[in-house]
Amino acid sequence: MNKKINKNLTSFSDHLDKQYGKRGTKSREKYEEGFEAFKLGVMLQEMRKEQGMTQEQLADKCGTTKTYISRIENNASDIRLSTLMRIISEGLGGHLKLSVDI
């Protein structure tokens, strides 16, 4: 079998290095922080939908507003750790586990 190698392809990591700079640079850290917030919003949205809840129902269960839930899911708002814990435990019936990569 004859395999062709496309030398124009780059890894995603190389793309990020070129677009935002190497890890540890200010622009790359800003990108990484934004991406983590985006992933958190998507995760909350998926968990809410898996439980068949609307944003309003989730907000009512955890004592916040539909607008705030929407802002979190759409990466338009910073979220306090205490609020995140309340949404996950009271709203979604889950437990928050954190890890730190150094």
PyMOL commands that set and color helices and strands:
alter all, ss='L'
color gray80, all
select helices_A, chain A and resi 12-20+26-50+55-62+66-73+81-91
alter helices_A, ss='H'
color red, helices_A
deselect
rebuild
show_as cartoon
